[in-house]
Structures are given as structure tokens and as C-alpha cells.
């Protein structure tokens, strides 16, 4: 399948940021008509590699050869014109424009400089149709949920070079975690499309944290670790265990350890009790009891009300009904401040928009919640602050271990750890983790899960929300099952509870 | 192995069309409609109250364009900038400078009027270009850069002359007095120029790639960049357009007042921005229409007329009414964007 000459060759790629060497001499090649996985833990340099390739970052060293010609892109536009198109992890489209415009902007069909709206809408509708999607192209993009926006981004990038003959057609398609917000059907849709493009001779660079997806769709993979090249392998030559060992760089006992890990058997008395708590349009009234040292997992489909439930418990949304007692005292829960005062901490699933301040340093981000809890009139003494920060950077293994690094430059997994550190430092009684492992790699995932277990040992209660049922099962004492914005069942974890059992509960929507 | 279960989602949930109320509240044309309705309501109220004083004359309506043509042009420039997510505080100073510069060229230097007009437009556009260049290349807040522009151009006015220069050039006064009859009433050259500018701006914003890029950048600059749009060039162009519009507004203002004065149009950038916002353009960028700006200017102009018809009210009530309106419209905008997020 691989032709003798790669369509893209990157040699000795070096990229440095202030205080961080993100890539040191990485080689990478991509053949036409292959799907190539770029693998590595968070912070291994995958995103940096992609941004260097697509002209977002400038190169500090090394060469890029496209079709045998040496190239250097100063902007994404240049990369696009050369035939390299990218769909990023976060949807990078303009929500204020229509779907059709988002697909075509920058290369709208024009006649004497006048945009032909009709033709553009028609072509957009045809494109969307051809890919088997049901999207109204005249609606503003913001009318659609994230998953659909992601599909629109893919439509845009595969359609580049179609139509008006500008550009050279897509030679290289880069998909940076496109599947993290798609459901199974949408993923299959995407894979179907990827295979067709592959048959057309397009080289696809695919980044995903879902190993099964890599093994399902990819032909070859390049593994990075800490900004260096570990190796290039055919997917068929390397099994998943081998791959993870390459990525982590040490024997993989972490996950095994976790599997055998016993949950803390005895849970204490009731910490938090919600009675009839609910919010119209958010979640139907529910009762929930969380004991000291207990891990309560929430299982349910995307949009079943998991996050809404958590937000109510944190006071991020105001409840219409019901009350919350913490340690037998009623807490009003009208604002996050009430919850923080009662010892509840909340790590949002949307760490970029709702949690971290990317332009502040790691230290400032970590210290934020503690300072807020103390009030601005009582600053934390510098020495104590530095000591605390250093302690948590070490405990959570935040890399780079530099409190002065800007959070925006950290990888996703490390950003998640910074967010965790921020809340742990306040020593909450109840920690709400909303999708803490989404979009982060397997090593960091294992670390975060281990951390949850040890927090529970120390007597902290945890409300754990995750899309992966295995993850919820592995960690939780009790599992709350949600369906259609309603808490439908509470299962006590035990050997008889399996993912399929939970799925049945979700499907039937009934109390057992 | 890592669990890789994909949570299945109800596939139909994503393609459900939004409900009618959400569609209405989310419709970006709503604020323009609100402003147009407000204008109409104010006009009808004026008709019923001042009917006997000639408020119903078509010329009273047309005078809104004659008396506010310069503001309309300045507000179009402001609309471009605000749509792109920026702000331009130098508008008033550029207008003041243009009146001084042109008056000085024509009266003191004996430059012919067409050449003076070209020079003035060129200087205004170049000033905007420089500000855009600095904003883009040095990644400085537009607020600060255009604030510097505000001081710079105001200072330049005073360099030319500390006193006002009245214009006695015959071609200027004949231009100023030219009226084009529309049957029901008449329009000045300035008003017609302003209407042409509105038309051109509408075409540019909706039917050219440049115009759509302005919206894209205002919607999400980072995304626009990653989509391969030349966001730097677009931004510089937007400020150049604003500079050009300011200079043109200055020329119309000079035609209207027939003098150059270093203190002309102080604070007019705020009127232009207010008209734009009242016209429904979001200050965060990416949403708004130049037609809305037209209504915004008309509303402000109508407030002035009504206060004149009232006779006993101090002209400061214009400012008070503008302030109240601005507040109300920003609250409406807020309600709309909040609705969109949930």
C-alpha cells in the first residue's frame, strides 16, 4: 500500500517554547493513501507537531518536504493552499456564521467579486448530503451541538480544493482528536469517510486517544514521547500493550494495579444529602446521598443530565426545588461560593472555558480557589503558597514541574492536573469530577483514577462523572444511573454489576 | 486495556431543529427590527404631538439625513470595526483633523478642492491603516492604539492652526447649498453621499469575501486564523476603512458647517459607537448589520429633532436620551447572547 515516496516528510523537527522544549529532532513521514496515527501521551508533542506542520507555529529547526519540495508554512493559509488541511480537537469555526459559510469561507464562489450565496448554499447542501449528514446549511452554526459542529469542520476541510479550482485539493488531512466529541454512529460515519479519502490517495494523519479506534482504522503509527521520536510501526506489527509501553516508556503495571485495587470497603456516615433537588430544563428532582469517603459514579448517555446534576450540587445553577444538607446542616446552594463554603469542589468538564485561566501561571491557577476561599483581604503568605504549590505539582506529577509556566502551554492532561490541584489544595469534603479523563492519555488517566482511589481512602467523598462505563465501575462504590435528565437508579457496586448491566438499566430506564 | 466504550447518544437529538421562540430570540436580525420599530414608534409619537408644528412634513424626515449624514458615514466605519471585534476611538479626531486639514489646504495653500478632498481621504485612510498595522503586528489592544490615534489627530489639528478657519471658497459653498429634489422634499450632497456609503458598505459586508472575513474574525479570531483566513490583512483593512470613513465624514461635516476648527467633532466617536450599538451590532463582534446602524443614527437624529420641536428642553436631553437608549440596548444584547449560550 505504501508507495516508495512519502507525500510528506518531516526531519529533525525542533520547536521550543520559553522554558519548554516541545519537540527535539522528530522525524515523521506520511505516505499517500494511508491513515497514520500519531501516538503519545499528553505533552509528548503531538499537538505541537501538528501545529508546526500546519503553519500555526513557526519551526525552530528541521525541514518539511511536501511532494519532494522543501516547504515552510508561515500561516495555516499557506499550508491549506499547499494541500494540508486540519480539523482540530476544538471546533475551530465561527459560530456566528451559517453552516454553509463555515464550509466555504475563504473560498466562497464569487462572480466579479460578488459572493454567489445561492450557489454556495446549494453546493454546501450537496456536500453535506453526499456525506450523509442531515444539517440545514442556512442555520447559524451555533444552533447545532458540538458534535455536529465537528462534522461541519470535517466537511469543510475535506471539501477544500473542490469547486472553484483554487488550492490544490487535499493531499494531507490532519485530524486532531476529531472523535472526542462524537458518538459511535458519528465515529463510524467519519471512518467511512476516512476510508474513502484514503482510497482517493489522501494521506491522513489521525490523532485519537481511543486505542481501539487507532487499531480499527490506521495502517501505520508514529510514537512520540517527551518531544522525541520513539518509533514508527505498522499497526499490525504492534499490539496495544506494546504500544502503551512505548508511549509511557516503562512497563505498564499502572492500569493492572488499578484493576486489582480494592475500593475502600467501609464508607463513613452521610456527608451530603440532596432531597428533591431539581431544575426545570436541567434535571428532574432527585434524591442523592453521598457518604464520607464514598465514590459515587454517575453513568448515563451524553446529555442525560450528568453535568446538570453536578452543577446543581455545586450551586453553579440555581435549583427550582429541593434542598441540600451537608453534615446535617442545610446549605442554600445559590452560588458556587455557598458550595465552596460547605466544602464542595467542582472540576468542570470544560476545563478551558470554565476552569483554567490559560494566561496565568501554573502557580496562580493552583492558588486561585484557596485564595478565593480565604477572601482577598487575607493573602496567602508567599512562602506557604510556594510550598503548597510545589507539593501539589510533585504529588500530581505536573509536567513541566515549573510553577512559572503558563497553563495555556501545558498539555491537556497536565492542565487537568492543575485544575485538580487547585481544588485539592482547598481540602474539600466532596470533590465533583466531571469527565476528568476526557481527552487525556492513558497514563494520565490511570494517575487520575489512582488519585481518586487514594482520596477516597483519606476520607474525601468524590462524585465521579465519566463517559466510559468501565471507568465509573472501576472506581465507584455507588453508581447513579441517569436517563433523559432523570436519576433513574442507584446501584451498589459489586461483582454482579457490569457495563452491560448498566446499559440495560439505562435502556429500560427503570429502577431495578 | 483502556476502556474505549463509546457512549451511544440518541442520534436524533442533534438534528432536532431549534424551537420557534429560540429561533426568534437567536435571530441576529432581531435587534435591527427592534431599532426600526423604535424609530417608527418615535416618529409616530412625534407626528401626533407636533402635528401642528409641521412635524409631518416629509422634509423633516429628510432633514434627518441632511443633519446626520456625517455621523452616518462615521458610524459605518465604526460598524466595520466593531463587527470585527475591535473599537476605534480616533473617529472624532480624524473628523476634526479632516475639517482643519481641508480648510487649511483650500484657504491657506490655495490647493484646488478636488485635490484637497483626495489628500484628506488619503490621510484619513492612511491613519487608519497605521493603527491597524500597529494593532495587528504588535498585538496591542485596539482601544489603546486608537486612543493614541485620538490624541495624535487632535494634536495635529492644533499644529495646523489654533484657530478655526472658515471656508469662503465658492465651490464649497455652492456644493453645500446644492439640493437634490426628490419630489416630496430635497436632500443635500452630504446626505446622498451618506446613503451611497451605506449601500456600498452593505454590499461589501454581505457580498464580498472581505466582508464575510470581517464577520468571521469578529465571531472567533482564533478560528478564523486556523481556517486559513488572512486575519491580519483583514484587520488592517477594517481600520483603514474606518479611517477612510472618518475622513469622509470629516469632509461632509466641513460641508455642513463650512469651517475647519481644531475642536470640531470632539467625542463624535462615541456618538458613532452609540449609533452602531443601538443599531444592534454586538460590541463583542461578529453580529450586526449596517442597516441597523442606519436606524441607530436615525433614532439619535430623531431624538435631536424632537427635542428641538419641544422647544423648551435643553439640548443636553439628547445626551440623556442617548444614554438611556444605549443602556437599554446593551441589556437587550445581553439577554440575547445569554439565551444563545443556554
Interface residues (C-beta under 8 A of the other chain):
Chain A: X56 X75 X76 X77 X79 X80 X81 X86 X88 X91 X92 X93 X94 X95 X96 X97 X101 X105 X106 X108 X110 X113 X114 X115 X117 X134 X135 X136 X139 X140 X142 X143 X144 X145 X147 X148 X156 X183 X184 X185 X186 X187 X210 X211 X212 X213 X240 X241 X255 X301 X302 X303 X442 X445 X467 X468 X469 X470 X471 X499
Chain B: X1 X2 X3 X4 X5 X6 X7 X8 X9 X10 X11 X13 X14 X15 X17 X18 X26 X28 X206 X207 X208 X209 X212 X213 X215 X216 X218 X219 X220 X222 X223 X224 X225 X226 X227 X228 X229 X230 X286 X287 X340
